[in-house]
Amino acid sequence: MIKKIGKILLGVLLLLFTLGAILYAIYNEPLPTGIKSQNADDLAMKMLTSLNYKAYKDTRFLEWSFANGKHHYRWDKQANTVNVRWNEVEVDLDLNSSSRSRVSKAKVSIEGAEKQKLIKKGISFFNNDSFWLVAPYKIFDPGTERRMVSLEDGTQELLVTYTSGGDTPGDSYLWKLQPNGFPISFKMWVSIIPIGGIEASWDEWQVTESGAFLPSMHSIGPITLDMGDVRGYR
């Protein structure tokens, strides 16, 4: 009986491995090289201008949710703090000094090792979930590299690589842009996804109270990432 179960499990593993290999062969794209130049930086600036970067820069508070409404955020960009809530956990993150952060669970203050664990988790959630909100505004962040990628049809796309910062340095994103520089989508080469070149849309935009453009939804194939009730205000 045990041998039979072992053979079934082995068969399932081989099937999954085979399916994974097939998907990889069909959908995986190599990371384009592109050219690191002033033209790439100019295209990046064109992208920021199309998004009204000044309005985003002057926006103090951002609110949104992620993971089907399981993670909730209120980010004070000026103070560099963010309130993160999930399940019964609430973390008031101080992004300048995590030791000053406060943690509660079911409205009861948490200290010690559990507090540090939840702070670390809150920072990880924020790094990922905020990127899906403000990635276009991060293309000149410290540690970024920008390259121009010219396609066969004559159009140009912007490849942005994050060499440092966040949870997964080395990730790259290839931005597809409208003629005026406004972002349409990006393709991803990221450490958490084994297949390179997966595309995510950036086409459900809101003009917030502060005038900043922010996305309310993304599509990755059949998957939808809902950003919840997106707000930006001063």
C-alpha positions as CSV (number, residue, x, y, z in Angstrom):
1,M,0.0,0.0,0.0
2,I,2.8,2.4,1.0
3,K,4.7,1.6,-2.3
4,K,1.5,2.2,-4.3
5,I,1.0,5.6,-2.7
6,G,4.7,6.4,-3.3
7,K,4.3,5.6,-7.0
8,I,1.2,7.8,-7.2
9,L,3.0,10.7,-5.6
10,L,6.0,10.2,-7.9
11,G,3.7,10.2,-10.9
12,V,2.0,13.4,-9.8
13,L,5.4,15.1,-9.2
14,L,6.6,14.1,-12.6
15,L,3.4,15.3,-14.2
16,L,3.7,18.7,-12.5
17,F,7.3,18.9,-13.5
18,T,6.5,18.2,-17.1
19,L,3.7,20.7,-17.1
20,G,6.0,23.3,-15.6
21,A,8.6,22.6,-18.2
22,I,6.0,23.0,-21.0
23,L,4.8,26.3,-19.6
24,Y,8.3,27.5,-19.2
25,A,9.2,26.6,-22.8
26,I,6.0,28.3,-24.2
27,Y,5.9,31.5,-22.1
28,N,9.4,32.2,-20.8
29,E,11.1,35.2,-22.5
30,P,14.8,36.2,-22.0
31,L,15.4,39.5,-20.3
32,P,16.1,42.1,-23.1
33,T,19.4,43.9,-22.9
34,G,18.5,47.4,-23.9
35,I,20.8,50.4,-24.0
36,K,21.6,52.4,-20.9
37,S,21.7,56.0,-22.2
38,Q,20.3,59.6,-21.9
39,N,17.6,58.5,-24.3
40,A,16.4,56.0,-21.7
41,D,16.3,58.6,-19.0
42,D,14.5,61.0,-21.4
43,L,11.8,58.3,-22.0
44,A,11.5,57.8,-18.2
45,M,11.0,61.5,-17.7
46,K,8.4,61.5,-20.5
47,M,6.6,58.8,-18.6
48,L,6.6,60.8,-15.4
49,T,5.4,63.9,-17.1
50,S,2.5,62.0,-18.7
51,L,1.5,60.9,-15.2
52,N,1.6,64.4,-13.7
53,Y,4.5,63.5,-11.4
54,K,4.3,66.8,-9.5
55,A,0.8,66.0,-8.3
56,Y,2.0,62.7,-7.0
57,K,5.0,64.3,-5.4
58,D,2.7,66.8,-3.6
59,T,0.3,64.0,-2.5
60,R,0.8,63.4,1.2
61,F,-1.6,60.5,2.0
62,L,-2.3,57.4,-0.1
63,E,-4.9,54.8,0.8
64,W,-5.6,51.4,-0.9
65,S,-6.0,47.7,-0.2
66,F,-4.5,44.6,-1.7
67,A,-4.8,40.8,-1.7
68,N,-8.6,40.9,-2.3
69,G,-9.0,43.4,0.4
70,K,-7.0,41.5,3.0
71,H,-4.3,44.1,3.4
72,H,-5.2,47.7,4.0
73,Y,-2.9,50.8,3.9
74,R,-2.8,54.4,4.8
75,W,0.6,55.9,3.9
76,D,1.8,59.3,5.1
77,K,4.6,60.0,2.5
78,Q,5.6,63.2,4.2
79,A,6.2,61.6,7.6
80,N,7.4,58.3,6.0
81,T,5.0,56.2,8.1
82,V,2.3,53.7,7.0
83,N,-0.6,52.1,8.8
84,V,-0.9,48.4,7.7
85,R,-3.9,46.2,8.7
86,W,-4.5,42.6,8.0
87,N,-6.7,40.1,9.8
88,E,-6.7,41.4,13.4
89,V,-3.2,42.8,13.1
90,E,-2.5,46.5,12.9
91,V,1.1,47.8,12.4
92,D,2.0,51.5,12.5
93,L,5.3,51.3,10.6
94,D,7.9,54.0,11.0
95,L,9.8,53.6,7.7
96,N,12.7,55.7,9.0
97,S,13.3,53.6,12.1
98,S,11.4,50.3,12.4
99,S,12.2,50.2,16.1
100,R,9.7,53.0,16.6
101,S,6.9,51.0,15.0
102,R,3.8,50.0,17.0
103,V,2.0,46.7,16.7
104,S,-1.4,45.5,18.0
105,K,-3.5,42.4,17.5
106,A,-7.2,42.5,18.2
107,K,-6.5,45.9,19.7
108,V,-4.0,44.5,22.2
109,S,-0.5,45.9,22.1
110,I,2.2,43.3,21.1
111,E,5.8,43.4,22.2
112,G,8.9,41.2,22.0
113,A,9.7,38.7,19.4
114,E,6.2,38.6,18.0
115,K,6.2,42.3,17.5
116,Q,9.5,42.1,15.5
117,K,8.0,39.3,13.4
118,L,4.9,41.3,12.6
119,I,6.9,44.5,11.8
120,K,9.0,42.5,9.4
121,K,5.8,41.0,7.8
122,G,4.2,44.4,7.6
123,I,7.3,45.9,5.8
124,S,7.3,43.0,3.3
125,F,3.6,43.4,2.6
126,F,4.1,47.2,2.1
127,N,7.1,46.8,-0.2
128,N,5.2,44.5,-2.5
129,D,1.7,46.0,-2.3
130,S,2.8,49.6,-2.6
131,F,4.9,48.8,-5.7
132,W,1.6,47.8,-7.5
133,L,0.3,51.2,-6.7
134,V,3.2,53.5,-7.4
135,A,5.8,51.6,-9.5
136,P,5.7,54.2,-12.3
137,Y,6.9,56.9,-9.9
138,K,9.8,54.8,-8.7
139,I,11.8,54.6,-11.9
140,F,14.4,57.1,-10.7
141,D,14.7,55.6,-7.2
142,P,18.2,55.1,-5.8
143,G,19.7,51.8,-7.2
144,T,17.6,51.9,-10.4
145,E,19.0,51.5,-13.9
146,R,17.1,52.5,-17.0
147,R,17.6,51.1,-20.5
148,M,15.9,51.8,-23.9
149,V,14.6,48.7,-25.7
150,S,13.8,49.1,-29.4
151,L,11.3,46.7,-30.9
152,E,11.2,45.4,-34.4
153,D,8.2,47.6,-35.2
154,G,10.1,50.7,-34.3
155,T,8.5,51.4,-31.0
156,Q,10.6,51.9,-27.8
157,E,10.0,50.5,-24.4
158,L,11.6,51.3,-21.0
159,L,13.5,48.6,-19.1
160,V,13.9,49.4,-15.4
161,T,16.1,47.3,-13.1
162,Y,16.2,47.6,-9.3
163,T,19.7,46.8,-8.3
164,S,19.1,47.5,-4.6
165,G,16.3,48.2,-2.2
166,G,13.0,46.4,-1.5
167,D,12.8,42.7,-0.7
168,T,14.0,41.4,-4.1
169,P,16.8,43.4,-5.6
170,G,17.7,42.5,-9.2
171,D,14.1,42.5,-10.5
172,S,13.4,44.1,-13.9
173,Y,10.3,45.5,-15.5
174,L,9.8,46.4,-19.2
175,W,7.3,49.2,-19.5
176,K,5.1,49.4,-22.6
177,L,4.0,53.1,-23.1
178,Q,1.6,55.1,-25.2
179,P,3.1,57.6,-27.7
180,N,2.8,60.3,-25.0
181,G,4.7,58.2,-22.5
182,F,1.6,57.1,-20.4
183,P,2.1,53.5,-19.1
184,I,0.0,50.7,-20.6
185,S,1.6,47.6,-19.0
186,F,4.9,46.0,-18.0
187,K,6.6,42.6,-18.4
188,M,8.3,41.2,-15.3
189,W,11.6,39.4,-14.7
190,V,11.4,38.8,-11.0
191,S,12.8,36.3,-8.5
192,I,9.5,35.1,-7.2
193,I,8.2,34.1,-10.7
194,P,10.2,31.4,-12.5
195,I,8.9,32.4,-15.9
196,G,10.3,35.7,-17.4
197,G,8.2,38.2,-19.3
198,I,4.9,37.7,-17.6
199,E,2.8,40.8,-18.5
200,A,0.6,42.9,-16.1
201,S,-1.7,45.6,-17.3
202,W,-1.6,49.2,-15.9
203,D,-4.8,50.5,-17.6
204,E,-7.4,51.0,-14.8
205,W,-6.4,54.5,-13.7
206,Q,-8.0,56.9,-11.2
207,V,-7.4,60.6,-10.9
208,T,-7.3,61.1,-7.1
209,E,-8.3,64.1,-5.1
210,S,-4.7,65.4,-5.2
211,G,-4.6,65.1,-9.0
212,A,-2.2,62.1,-9.0
213,F,-2.8,59.2,-11.4
214,L,-3.1,55.8,-9.5
215,P,-4.2,52.4,-10.8
216,S,-7.2,50.7,-9.3
217,M,-6.7,47.3,-10.9
218,H,-4.2,45.1,-12.8
219,S,-4.7,42.1,-15.0
220,I,-2.2,39.3,-15.3
221,G,-3.7,36.8,-17.7
222,P,-6.8,35.5,-15.9
223,I,-5.8,37.0,-12.6
224,T,-7.1,40.3,-11.4
225,L,-5.3,42.4,-8.7
226,D,-7.8,44.7,-7.2
227,M,-6.3,47.8,-5.5
228,G,-9.5,48.5,-3.6
229,D,-10.7,52.1,-2.9
230,V,-7.7,54.0,-4.0
231,R,-7.3,57.5,-2.6
232,G,-4.6,60.2,-2.8
233,Y,-5.0,63.5,-1.0
234,R,-3.1,66.2,0.8
